[in-house]
Structure formats: structure tokens, C-alpha cells
Amino acid sequence: MPGNIKQTIQEIKIRQCKKEHDKEVERQSDRYSQWVISEEPKQDDELYGSEPVGDMAALPGAQPAAAKGKQKSVVIGFDGLAASARPFSEVKQPIVILADTQAGVLSARAQSRVTAMFAAHPDWDMIYGDEDYCFAKQRFAPWMKPDFSPDTLLSFPYFGGFAAFRLSSYEDVLWLDDAAGKVRVYDFLLKCSEREKKIVHVPEVFFHRSATKEQYLAYRALDRSDQRILTADDCMPWALPWEDQGNYREIRLQAMKRRGYAGELVPDAFGILQPVYEIKDNAAGKKPLVSIIIPSKDNVDVLERCIRSVRTHEAYPHYELLVIDNGSAGAVRTRLMNLGREFAFSYYYEPMEFNFSQMINLGVSKARGDYLLLLNDDCEVTQDDWLLKMLGQAQLPHVGAVGAKLLYPDSDLIQHAGVTNLTAGPAHKLQRNSDSHSYYYGRNRFCYDYIGVTAACMMVARDKFEAVGGFDEGLRVAFNDVDFCFKLFARGLYQVMRNDVVLYHHESLSRGDDLLTEEKTNRLMQERDLLYERHPQFMARDPFYSVNLLGGVIDYLVNYQYEYDKIGCQTGLMDGAVEVQPEWYNECLTVMVDRAVKKDMMDVLTKQTTYQIEGWAYVLGQDNCRYTMSILLKKEDGTFVEAETLRRYRPDAVKVLPEQENIELSGFVARLPLGVLPSGDYPVYLLCRDQCSRQRLLRDTGAVLKVDEDRK
């Protein structure tokens, strides 16, 4: 009998451990659900009556408006692209809400939130928001959108299933299709976007697209397997934003014609219909000249490959080549001059300390072109029509800088698909992801507006370059192209990524990786700080990257941080020493330490230095939900101190060890603040405690934490 009672108690404990384990796995594997729980109640407390949101926050001089009385709204449903509706003369309510009722439903809060926002901001004319998918009240696959992006909107109807507008602002816009008596919603929104009206993105989820159980389960399987493919559109074929692009081809062409953008829609290598604009003559009645400016030093072979690729791909032949050399050796100069005779480029030699901005400005001063194409000497052109597409885009009056997608050589891995201004500073999203996938609603497929594009391959009209004063020579090495794009945006110009223009970028051959040395890292941080001193409005903010997305990762993940994600995370030491017993040592405990180092965690607002110990572990052949984990550090006198340890979800461990039981939470993280340990070397051990028995398992990880300052 006592044995049966003991066994029953242990079974109860095991079931409780499993219940707690599953609950934590669900929490850590579904970041979006945690965001909904954490953030949406905060949004309900806001009426946007005191602070500008969306595009407003990026505009100089934007002022919030005082709230007025309540306004009534009417919801008009539509089916994908079209809606049956009354003429505007029959609509009685001042606010009109468009909802794709065939695809999903408005959120319960959408109508009241929208009417309150319009009342609080009488200068707002149109609102669009974010959306997600929903099955049986389970919300997933959020689409967090950028602020108003005219080139993105002309690429595809990214407003999605919801938009709301003030009737008085657009009542003179052609609403009904005379032939069919229906509203072509995308056509109507494009026409509205052509007016001098204020279109505001509100970063709240206002629309839930209906999903099947199979779609939900497939997405959750992705969520628990590999975050790198979690936002790949190919993994969610039911969410592909270009499936019906043929249905709105004519709408896009009509919009281009209305705007005076003569051109056509041409399928690219992935079947995306991309706008190719006709090249307009310049003031002299000739095709505009493009000046291709290539800074280079001591890289003859690399430069020759670059120039040869340009000369090989000449669908647009009206260009000149300029090479700006800041101090190549004598023998190299001789080769460059010979190369110049072979490939007919202008060569300018001016010895100077490396200053990329100064070299660009020098090149512009020597250039004759109406348009400037900045090109790194380690880039390689891959297609004939690259200049044609970039120039057509750069000619549009609202466009500032135009960028191209850059891939790492001999691969399909993305090096650049637009600059995003993250909390850690300007960065390249999707870096090292395979371009064989489309990511997050075509971010590497469509023409997308971005806050910046890289000067490794950037085109801009000369008059716009000169209007903002060119490149800032105070930013010698890094972020000068971002600063330039910030200045263009401040003048109301949009930076556009032409994802259908692809070059190879043999990155860092010219001057090395910025992060290889402490000196380069310090310089990089100094120039980043200088960038934000000059543009404080962009500190940790990017109008083309939603505040609802994480600001410190290269993938498009919703902005919920687990404890171990946070810069301020510190775990500390437990009180008292641990008296380790010899019988605890057990090789059934398998441990892998990823890092045990002193590390700076930083973004543009915060910096914290901690001692970080991270890795993963499991007990071979046992039910791992029964065990807690903690890190032990061995002192010089042989005693042990225990560090508080967080458990981390590790789907990668499950993937490589499917036969092990309940190892989803096999990750461990400790972040010790400076000063809690005296200087010295501390061997790292891992201790597992069985919550259902007195068993203890200990393993020397082989890692050593080196502490290099005295206790405070």
C-alpha cells in the first residue's frame, strides 16, 4: 500500500510537470498570441488624441488635433476586388468603412476605434490598419504593415481587407464602375492616393481573415519548427499577395496612365508583374545620361569584373562610367589607366584618407549625367535591363533613391533587400535568407518603399542629390547612404527597392568587414550615434517598418519579447553556495554551451553589458519535463555558486533529437550583471533537479566564463 501511494503521488507530480511544461511551450512557441494579450489592451486605452501615430509621427511639424464629437460610420462589404454599393449621394454617414466580408471579418473593436480616431483627428482623410488570420478564435499569421507607401500600393493592394475614409474627402472620386455598377475597391484606393490627402496607417489589427483548420495547423507547425521560414510566403500559399495580380493588371496600368507614368507591366523571373516605365527625354530633348560612379582603390581585378559586367548588360546605353580612386599604388594606377582605355571610362585619381562620402561627392562633381548611379566596385551586374528599370523608377517625381536587390556571389542568399531602421540601428532585413522564397508579403519581390537603400547600388536624380547637399562627409565610412536617404525622405521623397533588379555583391572586398576589429566597431558606433544626432526623429523608428514588428532581428517577427530577448534581462546569483555531491555527476545529462562570454547588448536607446551563458541540454532517455535547470559556476576554492537560469524554447533541439521526450524547453539562459563576481575564470556546470524525486544530475560543460573586473 505505501508503495502504491508513493507511485500515485509521483504520477500526479509528473502530470503536473507535463501540464506546466506544455503551457510554457505554448507560450514560448506562439509569440503572436502573447503580443495580442500584452499589447491590445494598451491600444484600447489610447484614442490617439494626444500623440501622432502612423505616418504622422514621421512628418515634420505634424500636430495632433483635438477630439470632437462622436461620428457615425457605415460598413460597406466587398468581395476581393469589387463591391456592390450605393452612389455617394445615398451614403448618409460621414465615415465609410470598407471590409472584405468575403475573406473575413472586422475586429470587434474596429468600427468604434476608427470613428474615435477620425473624431480625434479631423485632418485625417483615410485610415488603414493591420490584419491577421483566424480559425476558431485562434489568431495567427499577422500582417503588420508599413506607413503609407505609394509604390508598394501601386505594386499590389497592400491595404488588404480593411480601409476607412472620410466621405467628404473623397466624394468627388469616381466611385462606381459605370459599366458594372460596382466599386472596384483597389481602383478607388489608388485614385484616393493620388489626392493631396492624409492617409494614415494605424498599427492595430482591424481585420481577421478566415482560415481553415488545416491552414492554422500548418502555420503552427512552422511556428514550432523554424523561424527563418515562418514568414516565407511560399509556406502560406493561401496568403500569397500576388495570386490574383492578373485581375488588377488593368487597374494598375490605368493608375500609371493617370499619373503620367507611361510604361508597361512585365513579368519578372518569379512571375511578378513589375512596372517598367518609359524613359522620358531630358530638357534638351535627349535621353537622359546616367553617370555610373564607382569608388575604388587597389582592386583592379574586382573593378574589371564590375565594369565588364556593366558593359555586357547595356539595354540602356546612354551612360558614362567614372572611377574615383583615392590612392591606389603606382602599378595599380598603370593597370587602371590601361583598363580605362579598354572599357572607356573616366579615371580620377585623388589620394586621400578613405572617406566614401567625399569620393561620391567628388564623382558627382566630375559627372555629366542627369542621373547618378552609385556602384561599389565589388558589385556585378547580372541583367540587361537593370539601368532601364532603375532609371524609369528614379524619374518619378515622388521618388528619391532607387535601390537594387543584392545577392551574395555564387548563391541565392540575400545581402540587401532594403535598409530598415531597427532599434539596433540601420540594418539589412532578410540578410542571408534564400531568395528562392518570398518573405512577408513579397518584401523581396515587389517594388517596396523603404526608408533607405544601400549606396552599393543606388540611383538618384542629380537635382535631388544636389538639393539635399549630397553625401555628408562627416560620415566617412558607414551610414552615409542612410543619412542621404533620411534627407531625401525629409523632403517628401520615397526610396524604392526594385526587387526585380538583381546584382551580385562581393561584399567587403573593398575595405573589410566593419565588425572584425574593436577599432572598426567603435567607429561604426560613433557614426551611428552621429547619424541619430542629425536625425533624432528616426531614433528607433522607421515609417516603413511597423512598430508591431521586432526591432532587433533580420526576420519579420511580431514585436513581443520573451524575458531572454530583452536588453534589460539580468538573472543574478542565488543566495548561498551549492554543496555538490559526487554521485550527482552523470553523463546521461548532455549539455551544449553556445556562449559563455562578456557581451554588450544594445540598441540606439539602451546599452547593457552582462556576462552571458547560453546553451541547451537534455537528460538522455528521460522525460525532460520533470527537470529544472540551473547553471553552477566553480570558484577557485572548489565551491560552487548558482546562477538564476531562464528556460528557453529550442525547436531546433526537437528537430535534431525527435526521439527525446519533452525537450522543447531544453534551452537555458543566464545573464549576470557586472560586479557580481570577482575577476577570475569560472568553469561552467549545469545542474538538473528532478521535481518528482530527489535525483540530481550534474555535468561539467567544458566552458569557462572569464570575469575581468573586480566586484563592485
C-alpha positions in Angstrom: 0.0 0.0 0.0 2.7 2.6 0.9 4.3 1.8 -2.4 1.1 2.4 -4.3 0.6 5.7 -2.6 4.1 6.8 -3.4 3.7 5.8 -7.0 0.3 7.7 -7.2 1.9 10.8 -5.8 4.7 10.6 -8.3 2.3 10.2 -11.2 0.4 13.3 -10.0 3.6 15.2 -9.9 4.6 14.1 -13.4 1.2 15.1 -14.8 1.6 18.5 -13.2 5.1 18.9 -14.6 3.8 17.9 -18.0 0.9 20.4 -17.7 3.3 23.2 -16.8 5.7 22.2 -19.5 3.1 22.2 -22.2 1.7 25.6 -21.1 5.2 27.2 -21.3 5.9 25.6 -24.6 2.6 27.0 -25.9 3.6 30.4 -24.5 7.1 30.5 -26.0 6.1 29.0 -29.4 3.3 31.5 -30.1 4.8 34.9 -30.0 1.8 36.5 -31.6 -0.7 35.3 -29.0 1.5 36.8 -26.4 1.6 40.1 -28.3 -2.2 40.1 -28.5 -2.5 39.6 -24.7 0.1 42.1 -23.9 -0.4 44.9 -26.5 -4.1 45.1 -27.5 -5.3 46.1 -24.0 -2.9 49.0 -24.2 -4.3 50.1 -27.5 -7.8 50.1 -26.1 -6.6 52.7 -23.6 -5.5 55.1 -26.3 -7.6 57.3 -28.6 -4.7 58.9 -30.5 -5.9 62.3 -29.3 -2.6 63.4 -27.8 0.2 61.8 -29.9 0.5 61.4 -33.7 0.6 57.9 -35.0 1.5 56.2 -38.2 2.8 58.5 -40.9 2.1 61.5 -38.7 4.9 60.7 -36.4 7.4 61.0 -39.2 6.3 64.3 -40.7 8.0 67.5 -39.5 5.5 69.8 -37.8 2.7 67.3 -37.5 0.3 68.3 -34.8 -2.4 66.2 -33.1 -6.0 67.6 -33.4 -8.4 68.0 -30.5 -11.1 65.3 -30.3 -14.6 66.4 -31.4 -18.0 64.8 -31.0 -18.7 61.2 -32.0 -19.1 60.4 -35.7 -21.2 57.7 -37.2 -19.9 55.2 -39.8 -21.2 52.7 -42.3 -19.6 49.4 -43.3 -19.6 48.5 -47.0 -18.6 44.9 -47.7 -16.7 43.9 -50.8 -15.6 40.6 -52.3 -11.9 40.7 -53.1 -11.7 43.5 -55.7 -15.3 44.6 -56.2 -18.3 45.7 -54.2 -21.9 46.5 -54.9 -22.6 49.8 -53.4 -24.8 52.9 -53.4 -23.7 56.1 -55.0 -22.0 58.5 -52.6 -25.1 60.7 -52.7 -27.0 57.9 -50.9 -24.5 57.4 -48.1 -25.7 59.2 -45.0 -22.8 58.6 -42.6 -19.7 60.7 -42.7 -17.3 57.8 -42.2 -17.2 54.9 -44.7 -15.5 51.6 -43.7 -14.6 49.1 -46.5 -14.3 45.5 -45.4 -13.6 42.4 -47.5 -16.5 40.5 -46.0 -16.0 37.5 -48.4 -12.5 37.0 -46.9 -13.0 37.7 -43.3 -14.5 40.0 -40.6 -13.7 43.3 -39.0 -12.3 43.0 -35.5 -14.9 43.7 -32.7 -13.2 47.0 -31.9 -12.6 48.2 -35.5 -15.7 50.4 -36.0 -15.6 52.1 -32.7 -11.8 52.7 -32.9 -12.0 54.1 -36.4 -14.8 56.6 -35.6 -13.0 57.7 -32.5 -9.8 58.3 -34.4 -11.5 60.3 -37.1 -13.2 62.4 -34.4 -9.8 63.0 -32.7 -8.0 63.9 -36.0 -10.2 65.9 -38.3 -7.2 66.3 -40.7 -7.0 62.5 -41.3 -8.7 61.5 -44.5 -8.2 57.8 -44.8 -7.1 55.0 -42.3 -5.9 51.5 -43.0 -4.6 49.0 -40.4 -3.1 45.6 -39.8 -4.7 42.2 -40.2 -4.2 38.6 -39.3 -5.8 35.2 -39.9 -8.2 33.5 -37.6 -9.6 30.0 -37.1 -12.0 29.2 -34.2 -10.8 32.3 -32.3 -7.2 31.3 -32.8 -5.4 34.2 -34.3 -2.2 33.8 -36.3 0.0 34.9 -39.2 -0.2 38.7 -38.5 0.4 41.1 -41.3 1.9 44.3 -39.7 2.0 46.9 -42.5 4.2 50.0 -43.2 3.0 53.6 -43.2 1.6 54.9 -46.4 3.8 53.6 -49.3 2.8 54.8 -52.8 5.0 52.5 -54.8 4.0 49.5 -52.7 0.3 50.3 -53.2 0.9 50.5 -57.0 2.6 47.1 -56.8 -0.4 45.3 -55.1 -3.3 46.3 -52.9 -1.4 46.1 -49.6 -4.2 47.9 -47.7 -5.7 44.4 -47.6 -9.2 43.7 -46.3 -9.8 47.0 -44.5 -9.8 50.7 -45.1 -11.8 53.6 -43.8 -12.2 57.1 -45.1 -13.9 60.4 -44.5 -16.7 60.7 -47.1 -16.3 64.4 -47.5 -12.6 63.9 -48.5 -13.3 61.6 -51.5 -16.9 62.2 -52.6 -15.7 63.6 -55.9 -13.6 60.5 -56.6 -15.2 58.2 -59.2 -16.7 55.5 -57.0 -18.9 53.3 -59.2 -17.8 51.5 -62.3 -20.4 52.8 -64.8 -20.4 49.6 -66.8 -20.9 47.1 -64.0 -22.4 49.4 -61.3 -19.8 48.1 -58.9 -17.0 49.6 -56.9 -13.5 48.4 -57.9 -12.0 48.8 -54.5 -8.3 48.8 -55.5 -9.0 51.2 -58.3 -10.9 53.5 -55.9 -8.0 53.4 -53.3 -5.4 54.2 -56.0 -7.5 57.2 -57.1 -7.8 58.3 -53.5 -4.0 58.0 -53.0 -3.5 60.4 -55.9 -5.2 63.3 -54.0 -3.4 65.7 -51.6 -5.0 64.0 -48.6 -3.6 62.4 -45.4 -3.6 58.6 -45.5 -2.6 57.2 -42.1 -1.6 53.7 -41.1 -2.8 52.8 -37.7 -0.7 49.9 -36.2 -3.7 47.9 -34.9 -5.3 44.7 -36.1 -8.6 45.7 -37.6 -9.4 42.7 -39.8 -9.3 39.0 -39.3 -9.1 36.8 -42.5 -10.9 33.5 -42.2 -8.7 30.4 -42.2 -9.3 26.7 -42.2 -8.2 24.3 -39.5 -5.6 22.8 -41.9 -4.1 26.3 -42.6 -4.0 27.0 -38.8 -2.3 23.7 -38.0 0.2 24.1 -40.9 1.2 27.6 -39.7 1.6 26.4 -36.1 3.8 23.6 -37.3 6.0 26.3 -38.9 5.9 28.3 -35.8 7.4 25.4 -33.9 10.0 24.4 -36.4 12.0 27.2 -38.0 11.5 30.9 -37.5 13.5 31.6 -40.7 10.7 30.1 -42.8 7.9 31.3 -40.6 7.4 34.5 -42.6 8.1 32.9 -46.0 5.0 33.4 -48.2 5.6 30.1 -50.0 4.9 28.3 -46.7 1.5 30.0 -46.6 0.2 29.6 -50.2 -3.2 30.7 -49.1 -1.7 34.1 -48.1 0.2 34.9 -51.3 -0.5 38.6 -52.1 0.0 38.3 -55.9 -2.2 35.3 -56.7 -4.8 37.5 -58.4 -2.4 40.1 -59.8 -3.8 39.4 -63.3 -7.2 40.6 -62.1 -5.9 44.0 -61.2 -3.4 44.4 -64.0 -5.6 46.8 -65.9 -6.3 48.8 -62.7 -2.5 49.4 -62.3 -2.0 50.4 -65.9 -4.8 52.9 -65.7 -3.3 54.4 -62.5 0.1 54.7 -64.2 -1.5 56.4 -67.2 -3.5 58.8 -64.9 -0.3 59.8 -63.2 1.6 60.4 -66.4 3.8 57.3 -65.8 3.9 55.8 -69.3 5.0 52.2 -69.2 4.0 48.6 -69.0 3.8 45.7 -66.6 6.4 43.0 -67.3 6.7 39.6 -65.5 10.0 39.1 -63.8 11.9 35.9 -63.2 9.3 35.0 -60.5 6.2 35.9 -62.5 5.6 39.1 -60.6 4.2 41.9 -62.9 6.7 44.7 -62.4 6.3 48.3 -63.7 8.7 49.2 -66.4 8.4 52.9 -67.0 9.2 54.6 -70.3 12.3 56.9 -70.2 11.4 60.5 -70.7 13.6 62.8 -72.6 15.5 65.5 -70.7 15.2 69.3 -71.1 17.4 69.1 -74.2 15.1 66.6 -75.8 17.5 63.7 -75.5 17.5 60.5 -73.5 18.9 61.3 -70.0 22.5 60.5 -69.4 23.3 58.2 -66.4 26.6 58.7 -64.7 27.8 55.5 -63.1 30.2 56.5 -60.3 32.5 53.7 -58.9 34.8 54.4 -55.9 37.8 52.1 -56.0 41.3 51.6 -54.6 43.8 48.8 -55.3 41.1 46.5 -56.6 41.9 46.2 -60.3 40.6 42.6 -60.8 37.4 43.3 -58.8 36.9 46.6 -60.6 37.4 45.0 -64.0 34.7 42.3 -63.3 32.3 45.1 -62.2 33.0 47.3 -65.3 32.9 44.3 -67.7 29.5 43.3 -66.3 28.2 46.8 -66.8 29.5 46.9 -70.4 28.0 43.4 -71.1 24.4 44.4 -70.0 23.5 47.5 -72.0 19.8 47.6 -72.6 20.1 51.3 -71.8 23.2 52.6 -73.5 23.1 56.3 -72.5 25.5 56.2 -69.6 29.1 57.2 -68.7 31.5 55.4 -66.3 33.6 57.2 -63.8 36.2 55.6 -61.5 37.2 57.6 -58.4 40.5 56.4 -56.9 41.6 57.6 -53.5 45.2 56.4 -53.6 46.0 53.2 -55.5 49.6 52.1 -55.7 51.6 53.1 -58.8 51.5 49.8 -60.5 47.8 49.6 -59.9 47.3 53.1 -61.4 49.0 52.0 -64.6 46.7 49.0 -64.9 43.7 51.2 -64.2 44.7 53.6 -66.9 45.1 50.8 -69.4 41.7 49.4 -68.3 40.2 52.8 -68.9 41.3 52.8 -72.5 39.9 49.3 -73.0 36.5 50.0 -71.4 36.2 53.8 -72.0 35.7 55.1 -68.5 36.9 58.4 -66.9 39.5 57.8 -64.3 40.1 60.4 -61.4 42.9 59.9 -59.0 43.0 61.9 -55.8 44.9 60.4 -52.8 43.0 60.9 -49.6 42.2 59.0 -46.4 39.3 56.7 -47.0 36.1 58.8 -47.0 33.3 57.2 -49.0 31.1 60.3 -48.9 33.9 62.5 -50.2 34.6 60.1 -53.0 31.0 60.1 -54.0 30.7 63.9 -54.0 33.9 64.1 -56.0 32.5 61.7 -58.6 29.3 63.8 -58.8 31.3 67.0 -59.4 33.0 65.3 -62.3 29.9 63.6 -63.7 27.8 65.0 -66.6 24.7 62.9 -66.1 21.1 63.9 -65.4 21.0 60.8 -63.1 23.6 59.3 -60.8 24.2 55.6 -60.3 26.4 54.9 -57.3 28.0 51.5 -57.6 30.5 49.6 -55.5 33.5 48.2 -57.3 32.7 44.7 -55.8 29.2 44.6 -57.5 28.5 42.5 -60.6 25.6 43.3 -62.9 23.5 40.2 -63.9 20.8 41.5 -66.3 20.5 43.7 -69.4 17.6 45.9 -68.3 18.9 46.9 -64.8 19.6 50.6 -65.7 16.4 50.8 -67.7 14.2 49.7 -64.7 16.1 51.8 -62.1 16.1 54.9 -64.3 12.4 54.7 -65.0 11.7 54.5 -61.3 14.1 57.3 -60.5 12.3 59.6 -63.0 9.1 59.6 -61.0 8.7 62.9 -59.2 7.9 61.5 -55.8 10.9 59.1 -55.8 14.3 59.8 -54.2 16.8 57.0 -54.3 16.2 53.7 -56.1 18.0 50.5 -54.9 18.6 47.0 -56.3 18.5 43.7 -54.6 22.0 42.3 -53.9 22.8 38.7 -53.5 26.0 37.1 -52.2 28.1 35.7 -55.0 27.5 32.2 -56.4 24.4 31.8 -54.3 20.8 32.9 -53.9 21.4 34.3 -50.5 20.1 37.9 -49.9 22.7 40.5 -48.9 20.5 43.6 -49.4 16.7 44.0 -50.0 16.3 47.4 -48.5 17.5 49.3 -45.4 15.4 49.1 -42.3 15.9 51.4 -39.3 15.8 48.9 -36.5 16.2 49.6 -32.7 19.8 48.5 -33.1 20.3 50.9 -35.9 20.1 50.7 -39.7 20.2 47.1 -41.0 19.5 44.8 -43.9 16.4 42.7 -43.3 16.4 39.1 -44.6 20.2 39.0 -44.8 21.4 35.5 -45.7 17.9 34.2 -46.3 17.4 32.4 -49.6 15.9 34.5 -52.3 14.2 31.3 -53.6 11.5 32.2 -51.0 9.3 35.3 -50.9 9.2 36.8 -47.5 6.5 38.7 -45.6 4.1 39.6 -48.3 6.7 40.0 -51.1 9.2 42.1 -49.3 11.9 40.7 -51.6 9.6 40.5 -54.6 7.5 43.7 -55.2 8.7 47.2 -55.6 8.6 48.3 -52.0 9.1 51.7 -50.4 11.8 51.7 -47.7 13.4 54.3 -45.5 16.7 53.7 -47.3 18.6 51.7 -49.9 22.3 51.0 -50.0 24.8 53.1 -51.9 26.4 49.8 -53.1 23.9 50.2 -55.9 21.7 53.4 -55.8 20.3 55.7 -58.4 19.1 59.2 -57.8 18.3 62.3 -60.0 21.2 64.8 -59.9 18.9 67.7 -59.0 17.6 65.7 -56.0 21.1 64.7 -55.0 22.2 68.4 -55.0 19.0 69.6 -53.3 19.9 67.7 -50.1 23.6 68.6 -50.3 24.9 65.3 -51.5 26.6 62.8 -49.1 27.7 64.1 -45.6 31.5 63.9 -45.5 31.4 63.8 -41.7 30.1 60.2 -42.1 33.3 58.9 -43.7 32.6 55.1 -43.8 29.2 53.9 -42.5 25.6 55.2 -42.6 26.4 57.9 -45.1 23.9 56.4 -47.6 21.3 56.1 -44.8 21.8 59.7 -43.9 21.4 60.6 -47.5 18.1 58.7 -47.7 16.9 60.3 -44.5 17.5 63.7 -46.1 15.5 62.7 -49.2 12.6 61.5 -47.1 12.6 64.7 -45.1 11.9 66.4 -48.5 8.9 64.2 -49.1 10.7 61.7 -51.4 10.3 58.0 -51.2 13.1 55.4 -51.5 12.2 52.4 -53.6 13.6 48.9 -53.8 13.5 47.4 -57.3 13.5 43.8 -56.3 13.4 42.8 -59.9 16.9 44.3 -60.4 19.4 41.8 -59.1 23.2 42.2 -58.8 25.8 40.1 -57.1 27.7 41.9 -54.3 31.1 40.6 -53.4 30.7 42.3 -50.1 33.5 43.8 -48.0 36.3 43.1 -50.6 37.0 46.8 -50.8 37.6 47.6 -47.1 36.8 44.6 -45.0 34.1 43.8 -42.5 33.2 46.6 -40.2 32.9 44.2 -37.2 36.3 42.5 -37.5 38.2 44.7 -35.1 37.4 46.7 -32.0 38.6 49.9 -33.8 36.1 49.4 -36.6 33.3 48.5 -34.3 33.9 51.7 -32.2 34.0 53.8 -35.4 30.8 52.2 -36.6 29.0 53.0 -33.3 30.3 56.6 -33.4 29.0 57.1 -36.9 25.7 55.6 -35.9 25.4 58.0 -33.0 26.2 60.9 -35.3 23.5 59.7 -37.7 20.9 60.0 -35.0 22.2 63.2 -33.7 21.4 64.7 -37.1 18.1 62.8 -37.5 16.6 62.3 -34.0 13.2 61.8 -35.4 14.4 58.4 -36.7 15.8 57.2 -33.4 14.4 53.6 -33.1 11.7 54.4 -35.7 11.1 53.6 -39.3 7.8 54.6 -41.0 8.2 51.6 -43.4 8.7 49.0 -40.7 5.8 48.5 -38.3 6.2 49.2 -34.5 4.4 45.9 -34.2 7.5 44.0 -35.5 10.6 43.2 -33.6 13.3 45.8 -34.0 16.4 43.7 -33.4 16.1 40.7 -35.8 16.5 40.2 -39.5 13.2 38.3 -39.9 9.7 39.8 -39.8 8.6 38.6 -36.3 5.9 40.2 -34.2 7.1 42.6 -31.5 6.8 40.6 -28.4 9.9 39.9 -26.4 10.3 37.0 -24.0 12.4 37.6 -20.9 15.6 36.4 -22.5 15.0 38.7 -25.5 15.1 41.8 -23.5 18.2 44.0 -23.3 17.4 44.6 -19.6 17.3 40.9 -18.8 19.6 40.0 -15.8 19.4 36.8 -13.8 21.8 37.3 -10.9 23.2 34.8 -8.4 21.3 32.6 -5.9 22.0 33.1 -2.2 24.3 30.6 -0.6 26.7 28.0 -2.0 25.6 24.7 -3.6 27.1 21.7 -1.9 27.8 19.4 -4.8 27.7 15.6 -4.1 30.0 13.2 -6.1 27.0 11.0 -7.0 25.4 13.9 -8.9 27.9 13.6 -11.8 26.1 11.8 -14.6 26.9 11.5 -18.3 23.2 11.0 -19.1 23.0 14.8 -18.9 24.0 16.1 -22.3 25.0 19.8 -22.5 26.0 22.2 -25.3 27.1 25.7 -24.4 26.6 28.2 -27.2 28.4 31.0 -25.4 29.8 32.0 -22.1 31.1 35.5 -22.6 31.0 39.1 -21.6 28.8 40.8 -24.2 27.2 44.2 -24.9 23.5 44.2 -25.6 22.5 47.4 -27.2 20.1 49.3 -29.3 20.0 53.0 -30.1 18.4 53.8 -26.8 19.9 51.4 -24.4 23.2 49.6 -23.7 23.9 46.9 -21.1 26.9 44.8 -20.6 26.4 41.4 -19.0 28.1 38.0 -18.7 26.0 35.7 -20.8 25.8 31.9 -20.6 23.5 30.3 -23.1 23.1 26.8 -24.5 20.8 23.8 -24.3 20.7 20.5 -22.5 18.7 17.3 -22.0 18.7 14.1 -20.0 19.2 11.2 -22.3 16.2 8.8 -22.4 14.2 10.5 -19.7 11.1 12.7 -19.6 12.7 16.1 -19.6 9.6 18.0 -18.4 10.5 16.7 -14.9 13.8 18.5 -14.6 14.6 22.1 -13.7 18.0 23.5 -14.9 20.4 25.9 -13.3 24.0 27.0 -14.0 26.7 26.4 -11.4 30.0 28.4 -11.5 33.0 26.8 -9.9 35.1 29.2 -7.9 38.9 28.9 -7.3 38.4 27.3 -3.9 36.3 24.5 -5.5 32.9 25.7 -4.2 30.0 26.4 -6.4 27.7 29.4 -6.8 24.3 29.0 -8.6 23.1 31.4 -11.3 19.5 32.1 -11.8 18.6 30.5 -15.1 15.7 31.0 -17.6 14.4 28.2 -19.8 14.2 28.9 -23.5 12.2 27.3 -26.2 14.5 25.4 -28.7 12.6 23.9 -31.6 16.0 23.3 -33.2 16.7 20.7 -30.5 13.4 19.0 -31.1 14.2 18.9 -34.8 17.6 17.1 -34.4 16.6 14.9 -31.5 13.0 13.8 -32.2 13.4 10.7 -30.2 14.0 12.5 -26.9 11.0 13.2 -24.7 9.8 16.8 -23.9 12.9 18.7 -24.8 11.2 21.7 -26.3 12.4 23.8 -23.3 15.9 22.5 -23.4 17.4 26.0 -23.8 19.0 27.8 -20.8 20.0 31.4 -20.4 21.8 33.3 -17.6 22.8 37.0 -17.8 24.9 38.1 -14.9 25.3 41.8 -14.3 28.8 43.2 -14.0 30.3 43.2 -10.5 28.6 40.2 -9.0 31.7 38.0 -9.4 35.4 38.8 -8.7 37.8 38.5 -11.5 38.8 35.0 -12.4 38.0 32.0 -14.6 34.8 30.1 -13.7 34.2 26.6 -15.1 30.6 26.3 -16.1 28.5 23.4 -14.9 24.8 22.5 -15.4 22.6 21.1 -12.6 19.3 19.4 -13.3 16.9 18.7 -10.4 14.1 16.1 -10.8 10.9 17.7 -9.4 9.4 14.2 -8.9 12.2 12.7 -6.9 15.4 13.6 -5.1 17.6 12.9 -8.1 20.3 15.5 -9.0 22.3 15.4 -12.3 25.5 17.5 -12.8 27.7 17.9 -15.8 30.8 19.9 -16.5 30.0 21.7 -19.7 33.7 22.3 -20.6 33.0 26.1 -21.0 34.8 28.7 -18.9 33.4 32.1 -18.0 36.2 34.7 -17.8 35.4 37.6 -15.5 37.7 40.6 -15.9 36.7 43.2 -13.3 36.6 43.4 -9.5 33.4 43.0 -7.6 31.7 46.4 -7.0 
